[in-house]
Amino acid sequence: MLPGDLSLEEVLRERLGDLGVPVVGGLPVGHGRPNLALPLGRLARLDGSRGQLAQL
């Protein structure tokens, strides 16, 4: 396998898939647009099946 053969999603699934915790990608946070605030230290509910993050 050569560098670039796997997508970022494939690498994350391979490395994190067996952890038994939800992992969600594609949320509108970070350095792209839209860039919604992701407050640190707040309680939140992560729904990995729906790809949703909700502040409690």
Secondary structure, 3 states (H helix, E strand, C coil): CCCCCCCHHHHHHHHHHHHCCCCCCCCCCCCCCCCCCCCCCCCEEEECCCCEEEEC
